[in-house]
């Protein structure tokens, strides 16, 4: 049995994994898919002081409380920053990092460094009435849709989920100063359809930090592949279990 810890991205909640969790569990694995502070059952905790460090603490504390070991840690989108910092904090608990259509930072980088278009979102939020709320991205014509989701029923379900994203999450830097984090194997899963202009991902280096060849898989779908292709995503994740 492996332990999969699934971390959602900005504006989402743990609910977004609803179609993947039972598939992994039916294969005999333990699956944990929490909502980060400010989302889902923790939406009431949303505030300007919620930042990347808050979300890293969420996951580190969960790993400790549940005594999770040999974790396959999956981070979607913004959560690529979260899982990177979590691995830096507790590398002995992590068996594999999975960047699921995710930001992949270097030490000291923020979301705005990894994906410069994020700075535009920060600027708009800081000029807004709240001064810190980044609203969800708008729905676009297919194939981009709403986070890559184009089916009307799925869009309606997804619209029930989002919370605003605090600017602090996008400003705080990732820390990758623990040499042990470089030994953790990692996989990149890219969603290759419907990516909006300006949201280009960085090329994956040919070698992982541990010296092994890069492992990059693709899914022919939009960004929220856990909603649009849950079976296919599960099949890929099971290869790591």
Long-range contacts (C-beta under 8 A, 24 or more apart in sequence): 1-28, 1-29, 1-30, 2-29, 2-30, 2-70, 2-72, 2-95, 2-240, 2-241, 3-29, 3-30, 3-31, 3-32, 3-68, 3-69, 3-70, 3-71, 3-72, 4-29, 4-30, 4-31, 4-32, 4-71, 4-72, 4-74, 4-237, 4-241, 5-32, 5-33, 5-59, 5-62, 5-63, 5-68, 5-71, 5-72, 5-73, 5-74, 6-31, 6-32, 6-33, 6-74, 6-76, 6-226, 7-34, 7-36, 7-59, 7-73, 7-74, 7-75, 7-76, 7-79, 7-82, 7-83, 8-33, 8-35, 8-36, 8-39, 8-76, 8-79, 9-75, 9-76, 9-77, 9-78, 9-79, 9-102, 10-77, 10-78, 10-134, 10-165, 10-169, 11-39, 11-136, 11-137, 11-147, 11-161, 11-162, 11-163, 11-164, 11-165, 12-39, 12-76, 12-77, 12-147, 12-161, 12-162, 12-224, 13-39, 13-40, 13-41, 13-43, 13-161, 13-163, 14-39, 14-40, 15-40, 15-161, 16-76, 16-158, 16-161, 16-224, 16-226, 16-227, 17-226, 19-226, 19-227, 19-230, 20-226, 20-230, 20-233, 20-234, 20-237, 23-230, 23-231, 23-234, 24-234, 24-237, 24-238, 24-241, 27-234, 27-238, 27-241, 29-238, 29-241, 32-62, 32-66, 32-68, 34-58, 34-59, 34-62, 36-79, 36-82, 38-163, 38-165, 38-166, 39-163, 40-161, 43-163, 46-163, 46-164, 46-166, 47-166, 48-130, 48-131, 48-132, 48-166, 48-167, 48-168, 49-166, 49-168, 50-166, 50-168, 50-169, 51-166, 51-168, 51-169, 51-171, 51-172, 52-81, 52-82, 52-85, 52-110, 52-111, 52-168, 52-169, 52-170, 52-172, 52-173, 52-174, 53-85, 53-172, 54-169, 55-79, 55-82, 55-169, 56-82, 56-85, 56-86, 56-89, 59-83, 59-86, 60-86, 60-89, 60-90, 63-90, 63-93, 64-90, 68-93, 69-93, 70-95, 71-95, 71-96, 72-96, 72-98, 72-237, 72-240, 72-241, 73-97, 73-98, 74-98, 74-100, 74-237, 75-99, 75-100, 75-102, 76-100, 76-101, 76-102, 76-226, 77-101, 77-102, 77-103, 77-223, 78-102, 78-103, 78-111, 78-165, 78-169, 78-170, 80-104, 80-105, 80-114, 81-105, 81-110, 81-111, 81-114, 81-174, 84-174, 84-176, 84-181, 85-174, 85-175, 85-176, 87-181, 87-184, 88-174, 88-175, 88-176, 88-177, 88-178, 88-181, 89-178, 91-178, 91-180, 91-181, 91-183, 91-184, 92-180, 94-184, 95-184, 95-185, 96-184, 96-185, 96-186, 96-187, 96-240, 97-184, 97-185, 97-186, 97-187, 98-186, 98-187, 98-188, 98-189, 98-237, 98-240, 99-186, 99-187, 99-188, 99-189, 100-189, 100-225, 100-226, 100-233, 101-189, 101-190, 101-191, 101-201, 101-223, 101-225, 102-188, 104-188, 104-201, 104-202, 104-204, 105-174, 105-176, 106-174, 106-176, 107-174, 107-175, 107-176, 107-177, 108-173, 108-174, 108-175, 108-176, 109-173, 109-174, 110-170, 110-171, 110-172, 110-173, 110-174, 111-169, 111-170, 111-171, 112-170, 112-171, 113-173, 114-202, 115-199, 115-200, 115-201, 117-198, 117-199, 118-170, 121-170, 122-167, 122-170, 122-171, 125-167, 126-167, 130-164, 131-167, 132-166, 132-167, 132-168, 133-164, 133-165, 133-166, 133-167, 134-164, 134-165, 134-166, 134-167, 134-170, 135-164, 136-162, 136-164, 136-165, 137-196, 140-196, 142-194, 143-193, 143-194, 143-222, 144-194, 144-195, 144-196, 144-222, 145-194, 145-222, 147-222, 147-223, 147-224, 148-191, 148-193, 148-194, 148-195, 148-221, 148-222, 148-223, 148-224, 148-225, 148-228, 149-222, 149-224, 149-227, 149-228, 150-194, 150-222, 150-228, 151-228, 154-227, 154-228, 157-227, 158-224, 158-227, 181-209, 182-209, 182-210, 183-209, 183-210, 184-210, 185-210, 185-212, 185-215, 186-215, 187-215, 187-216, 187-217, 187-240, 188-214, 188-215, 188-216, 188-217, 189-216, 189-217, 189-218, 189-219, 189-225, 189-233, 189-236, 190-216, 190-217, 190-218, 190-219, 191-218, 191-219, 191-221, 191-222, 191-223, 191-225, 192-218, 192-219, 192-220, 192-221, 193-220, 193-221, 193-222, 194-221, 194-222, 194-223, 195-222, 195-223
